[in-house]
Amino acid sequence: MSPALGFLVLTVLFETFGTACIQASHQFTRLWPSLGVVVGYGLSFWFLSLALRHVPLGVAYATWSGFGIVNIALVGYFVFGQRLDLPAICGLALVCSGIAVMHLFSTTSSH
């Protein structure tokens, strides 16, 4: 795994953790999930900064935000019992498809 890909994976995982903690914090009224938001987003931004050494900003941000959307939708479904209807699932598939096209076929995805 390239360093850039590893940093992007960590960026998405910590962002997903931070976003899930927002839901679990109940509007920041619970201490530990509220601290999880700060830690999750802090580490996510730090790993994003490391990924930017190897990947252009637009590509890194699109990957981070796109896979973050997909991950948090899955966390919402499996952890918080939030339903996904067919249009939502199709939209998430399109997000993944867009990221795959960008990484597989775009020459801007690498320095």
C-alpha positions as a Markdown table, in Angstrom:
| # | Residue | x | y | z |
|---|---|---|---|---|
| 1 | Met | 0.0 | 0.0 | 0.0 |
| 2 | Ser | 1.4 | 3.4 | -0.9 |
| 3 | Pro | 1.8 | 6.0 | 1.8 |
| 4 | Ala | -0.8 | 8.2 | 0.2 |
| 5 | Leu | -3.4 | 5.5 | 0.1 |
| 6 | Gly | -2.6 | 4.6 | 3.7 |
| 7 | Phe | -3.0 | 8.2 | 4.9 |
| 8 | Leu | -6.2 | 8.5 | 3.0 |
| 9 | Val | -7.6 | 5.3 | 4.5 |
| 10 | Leu | -6.7 | 6.6 | 8.0 |
| 11 | Thr | -8.2 | 10.0 | 7.2 |
| 12 | Val | -11.5 | 8.4 | 6.2 |
| 13 | Leu | -11.6 | 6.1 | 9.2 |
| 14 | Phe | -11.0 | 8.8 | 11.7 |
| 15 | Glu | -13.5 | 11.1 | 10.0 |
| 16 | Thr | -16.1 | 8.4 | 10.2 |
| 17 | Phe | -15.3 | 7.8 | 13.8 |
| 18 | Gly | -15.6 | 11.5 | 14.6 |
| 19 | Thr | -18.9 | 11.8 | 12.7 |
| 20 | Ala | -20.3 | 8.8 | 14.5 |
| 21 | Cys | -19.3 | 10.4 | 17.8 |
| 22 | Ile | -21.4 | 13.5 | 16.9 |
| 23 | Gln | -24.5 | 11.3 | 16.7 |
| 24 | Ala | -23.5 | 9.5 | 19.9 |
| 25 | Ser | -22.8 | 12.7 | 21.8 |
| 26 | His | -26.5 | 13.8 | 21.7 |
| 27 | Gln | -25.7 | 17.4 | 20.8 |
| 28 | Phe | -22.5 | 17.4 | 22.8 |
| 29 | Thr | -24.2 | 16.5 | 26.1 |
| 30 | Arg | -22.1 | 13.4 | 26.6 |
| 31 | Leu | -18.4 | 13.8 | 27.5 |
| 32 | Trp | -16.7 | 10.8 | 25.9 |
| 33 | Pro | -18.4 | 10.9 | 22.5 |
| 34 | Ser | -17.8 | 14.7 | 22.5 |
| 35 | Leu | -14.1 | 14.1 | 23.0 |
| 36 | Gly | -14.3 | 11.4 | 20.3 |
| 37 | Val | -15.4 | 14.1 | 17.9 |
| 38 | Val | -12.4 | 16.3 | 18.6 |
| 39 | Val | -9.9 | 13.3 | 18.5 |
| 40 | Gly | -11.5 | 11.8 | 15.4 |
| 41 | Tyr | -11.6 | 15.0 | 13.4 |
| 42 | Gly | -8.2 | 16.1 | 14.7 |
| 43 | Leu | -6.5 | 12.9 | 13.6 |
| 44 | Ser | -8.5 | 12.9 | 10.3 |
| 45 | Phe | -7.2 | 16.4 | 9.4 |
| 46 | Trp | -3.6 | 15.4 | 10.4 |
| 47 | Phe | -3.6 | 12.4 | 8.2 |
| 48 | Leu | -5.2 | 14.4 | 5.4 |
| 49 | Ser | -2.2 | 16.8 | 5.7 |
| 50 | Leu | 0.1 | 13.9 | 5.3 |
| 51 | Ala | -1.8 | 12.6 | 2.3 |
| 52 | Leu | -1.4 | 16.0 | 0.7 |
| 53 | Arg | 2.3 | 15.4 | 0.4 |
| 54 | His | 1.6 | 12.8 | -2.2 |
| 55 | Val | -1.9 | 13.5 | -3.6 |
| 56 | Pro | -3.3 | 16.7 | -5.1 |
| 57 | Leu | -5.8 | 18.5 | -2.8 |
| 58 | Gly | -8.9 | 18.0 | -5.0 |
| 59 | Val | -8.3 | 14.3 | -5.3 |
| 60 | Ala | -7.5 | 13.8 | -1.6 |
| 61 | Tyr | -10.6 | 15.8 | -0.5 |
| 62 | Ala | -12.9 | 14.0 | -3.0 |
| 63 | Thr | -11.7 | 10.7 | -1.8 |
| 64 | Trp | -11.9 | 11.7 | 1.9 |
| 65 | Ser | -15.4 | 13.2 | 1.7 |
| 66 | Gly | -16.8 | 10.6 | -0.7 |
| 67 | Phe | -15.7 | 7.5 | 1.2 |
| 68 | Gly | -16.6 | 9.3 | 4.4 |
| 69 | Ile | -20.2 | 9.8 | 3.2 |
| 70 | Val | -20.4 | 6.1 | 2.3 |
| 71 | Asn | -18.9 | 4.9 | 5.6 |
| 72 | Ile | -21.0 | 7.1 | 7.8 |
| 73 | Ala | -24.1 | 6.0 | 5.9 |
| 74 | Leu | -23.1 | 2.4 | 6.7 |
| 75 | Val | -22.4 | 3.3 | 10.4 |
| 76 | Gly | -25.8 | 5.0 | 10.5 |
| 77 | Tyr | -27.5 | 1.9 | 9.2 |
| 78 | Phe | -25.6 | -0.7 | 11.2 |
| 79 | Val | -25.0 | 1.2 | 14.5 |
| 80 | Phe | -27.8 | 3.7 | 14.8 |
| 81 | Gly | -30.5 | 1.8 | 12.9 |
| 82 | Gln | -31.0 | 4.5 | 10.3 |
| 83 | Arg | -32.6 | 3.2 | 7.1 |
| 84 | Leu | -31.3 | 3.6 | 3.6 |
| 85 | Asp | -33.8 | 3.5 | 0.7 |
| 86 | Leu | -33.0 | 2.5 | -2.9 |
| 87 | Pro | -32.3 | 6.1 | -4.1 |
| 88 | Ala | -29.8 | 6.5 | -1.2 |
| 89 | Ile | -28.1 | 3.3 | -2.0 |
| 90 | Cys | -27.9 | 4.2 | -5.7 |
| 91 | Gly | -26.4 | 7.6 | -4.8 |
| 92 | Leu | -23.8 | 6.0 | -2.5 |
| 93 | Ala | -22.9 | 3.7 | -5.4 |
| 94 | Leu | -22.5 | 6.7 | -7.7 |
| 95 | Val | -20.2 | 8.3 | -5.2 |
| 96 | Cys | -18.0 | 5.2 | -5.1 |
| 97 | Ser | -18.1 | 5.0 | -8.9 |
| 98 | Gly | -16.9 | 8.6 | -9.2 |
| 99 | Ile | -14.0 | 8.0 | -6.8 |
| 100 | Ala | -13.0 | 4.9 | -8.7 |
| 101 | Val | -13.1 | 6.7 | -12.1 |
| 102 | Met | -11.0 | 9.5 | -10.7 |
| 103 | His | -8.4 | 7.1 | -9.2 |
| 104 | Leu | -8.3 | 4.7 | -12.1 |
| 105 | Phe | -8.4 | 7.0 | -15.1 |
| 106 | Ser | -7.5 | 10.5 | -14.2 |
| 107 | Thr | -3.9 | 11.7 | -14.6 |
| 108 | Thr | -4.4 | 14.2 | -11.8 |
| 109 | Ser | -4.7 | 11.5 | -9.1 |
| 110 | Ser | -0.9 | 11.3 | -8.8 |
| 111 | His | 1.8 | 14.0 | -8.6 |
